[in-house]
Amino acid sequence: MKTNYWNILKDSAKIAEERQEQYGDIKENCDNISAILETAFKLSLSSKQIAEVMIATKLARNLHKESDDNTADLINYIAIRKQLI
């Protein structure tokens, strides 16, 4: 049976809620990643660019092996990127 795209979106939203409980606010997390990269590597990336790197990471992982987890994370990182604009 084919998965309904609404179910994929609902699953992605559920995962996003779970991840926020585990890891805290996504904007704060992206800001922290940005600060760490600046300190460690003198690399200046915006929070939006951090989200884009995470999208690229999930795409690369999906090229190796497609998974529902990668799909959900891709959907969520795209939404996060939009939120950070």
C-alpha positions as CSV (number, residue, x, y, z in Angstrom):
1,M,0.0,0.0,0.0
2,K,1.3,3.5,-0.9
3,T,1.9,5.9,1.9
4,N,-0.4,8.9,1.8
5,Y,1.6,12.1,1.7
6,W,-0.5,13.5,4.6
7,N,0.7,10.6,6.7
8,I,4.3,11.4,5.8
9,L,3.8,15.1,6.8
10,K,2.1,14.0,10.1
11,D,4.9,11.6,10.9
12,S,7.4,14.4,10.1
13,A,5.6,16.8,12.4
14,K,5.6,14.2,15.2
15,I,9.3,13.6,14.8
16,A,9.9,17.4,14.9
17,E,8.1,17.6,18.2
18,E,10.0,14.7,19.6
19,R,13.3,16.2,18.5
20,Q,12.5,19.6,20.0
21,E,11.8,17.9,23.3
22,Q,15.2,16.1,23.0
23,Y,17.3,18.9,21.7
24,G,15.6,22.2,22.5
25,D,14.8,25.1,20.3
26,I,16.0,24.7,16.7
27,K,16.9,28.4,16.2
28,E,19.1,28.3,19.3
29,N,20.6,25.0,18.2
30,C,21.5,26.4,14.8
31,D,22.9,29.5,16.4
32,N,25.1,27.3,18.7
33,I,26.3,25.3,15.7
34,S,27.2,28.5,13.9
35,A,29.1,29.8,17.0
36,I,31.0,26.5,17.3
37,L,32.0,26.5,13.7
38,E,33.2,30.1,14.0
39,T,35.3,29.4,17.0
40,A,36.7,26.1,15.9
41,F,37.2,26.7,12.1
42,K,36.8,30.5,11.6
43,L,33.9,29.5,9.4
44,S,31.0,32.0,9.4
45,L,27.6,30.4,8.5
46,S,24.2,31.8,9.3
47,S,21.5,29.7,11.0
48,K,19.8,29.4,7.6
49,Q,23.0,28.0,6.1
50,I,23.3,25.6,8.9
51,A,19.9,24.2,8.0
52,E,21.0,24.0,4.4
53,V,24.1,22.0,5.5
54,M,21.8,19.6,7.4
55,I,19.6,19.3,4.3
56,A,22.7,18.4,2.2
57,T,23.7,15.9,4.9
58,K,20.4,14.1,4.8
59,L,20.4,14.1,0.9
60,A,23.9,12.5,1.0
61,R,22.8,9.9,3.5
62,N,19.7,9.2,1.4
63,L,21.9,8.6,-1.7
64,H,23.7,5.9,0.3
65,K,20.5,4.3,1.7
66,E,17.0,5.7,1.4
67,S,15.0,5.7,4.6
68,D,11.8,7.0,6.1
69,D,13.9,8.7,8.8
70,N,15.9,10.6,6.2
71,T,12.7,11.7,4.4
72,A,11.2,13.0,7.6
73,D,14.3,14.8,8.6
74,L,14.6,16.4,5.1
75,I,11.0,17.6,5.3
76,N,11.7,19.1,8.8
77,Y,15.0,20.7,7.8
78,I,13.3,22.3,4.8
79,A,10.6,23.7,7.2
80,I,13.3,24.8,9.6
81,R,15.2,26.6,6.8
82,K,12.0,28.5,5.9
83,Q,11.5,29.4,9.5
84,L,15.1,30.8,9.8
85,I,14.8,33.2,6.8
